[in-house]
Each structure stands twice: as structure tokens, then as C-alpha cells.
Amino acid sequence: MTELNYRIQRQNNLNEIFFDDVAGPGNGRHRYCVFEKERDPNVLYAALLEVRFQEGARNSPESRAGVLESDWDRFSIR
């Protein structure tokens, strides 16, 4: 995974965000993980949050289900 460096808040972040190294369909990244910024490098930590976006066509049996753009309005994600 690669750290996401583009952020609105540039200083004093409490977390780090990482995304998949391999691009999926449409050259998009479909998996993001949030970790605490201050952590011991000798300890394996679980992500605080993992978000998966829809990967592949909605009708395709090989696609991976995930958050869709239409979910944003339903859950007020913005």
C-alpha cells in the first residue's frame, strides 16, 4: 500500500491514509485504510478504518461490491 499525501489538512494529522498500489478497472484505487499516525514501528497494527469502493461493473459476477456514489446521499457521506 502507498501513503496518500494529498490532504486538505497538511500539518498535525492524527492519522495516515494508505491505498492499494495496483489500480483497478478505470485506473481507480478501490481500497483505502486509515491508521493512527503515532504508532510503534515494531508493532503490527490493524487499520482504524477500511473503505472499499465498488470494483468492476455492477452486473458482473467478478466484480467486488463496495461503496457506490449513490450511497453518499443515503448516508450523508461528504
C-alpha positions as CSV (number, residue, x, y, z in Angstrom):
1,M,0.0,0.0,0.0
2,T,1.0,3.6,-0.7
3,E,0.5,6.5,1.7
4,L,-1.9,9.2,0.4
5,N,-0.1,12.5,0.6
6,Y,-2.8,14.8,-0.9
7,R,-4.8,16.2,2.0
8,I,-6.7,19.3,3.0
9,Q,-5.0,19.4,6.4
10,R,-1.3,19.4,5.8
11,Q,0.1,19.6,9.3
12,N,-0.6,17.9,12.7
13,N,-2.6,15.0,11.2
14,L,-3.8,12.4,13.7
15,N,-3.8,9.6,11.1
16,E,-2.3,8.3,7.9
17,I,-4.2,7.1,4.9
18,F,-3.0,4.3,2.5
19,F,-4.4,3.0,-0.7
20,D,-3.9,-0.1,-2.9
21,D,-0.7,0.1,-5.1
22,V,-2.4,-1.7,-8.0
23,A,-5.0,0.2,-10.0
24,G,-8.3,-1.5,-10.7
25,P,-10.8,-1.0,-13.5
26,G,-10.8,2.6,-14.8
27,N,-7.4,3.1,-13.2
28,G,-9.0,3.7,-9.9
29,R,-8.0,2.8,-6.4
30,H,-10.7,0.7,-4.6
31,R,-9.3,0.1,-1.1
32,Y,-8.3,2.7,1.4
33,C,-7.1,2.1,5.0
34,V,-6.7,4.6,7.9
35,F,-4.1,4.1,10.6
36,E,-3.1,6.1,13.7
37,K,-0.2,8.3,12.9
38,E,1.7,7.8,16.2
39,R,2.4,4.1,16.5
40,D,5.3,1.9,17.4
41,P,7.1,0.7,14.2
42,N,7.9,-2.6,16.0
43,V,4.2,-3.5,16.5
44,L,1.7,-4.7,13.8
45,Y,-1.4,-2.5,13.9
46,A,-4.9,-3.1,12.5
47,A,-6.4,-0.3,10.4
48,L,-8.8,2.0,12.3
49,L,-11.0,2.0,9.2
50,E,-11.0,0.2,5.8
51,V,-13.1,1.6,2.9
52,R,-13.7,-0.5,-0.2
53,F,-15.3,1.1,-3.3
54,Q,-17.2,-0.8,-6.0
55,E,-14.7,-2.5,-8.2
56,G,-15.9,-3.6,-11.6
57,A,-19.3,-3.4,-13.4
58,R,-22.3,-3.7,-11.1
59,N,-23.8,-6.5,-13.2
60,S,-20.6,-8.6,-13.5
61,P,-20.3,-11.7,-11.2
62,E,-16.5,-11.0,-11.0
63,S,-16.9,-7.5,-9.5
64,R,-16.4,-6.7,-5.8
65,A,-19.2,-4.9,-4.0
66,G,-18.3,-1.8,-2.1
67,V,-19.4,1.8,-1.5
68,L,-21.1,3.4,-4.5
69,E,-21.5,7.1,-5.3
70,S,-25.3,6.7,-4.8
71,D,-24.5,5.7,-1.1
72,W,-23.2,9.2,-0.4
73,D,-26.6,10.7,-0.4
74,R,-28.2,7.9,1.6
75,F,-25.6,8.1,4.4
76,S,-24.7,11.8,4.1
77,I,-21.1,10.9,3.3
78,R,-19.3,14.0,2.1
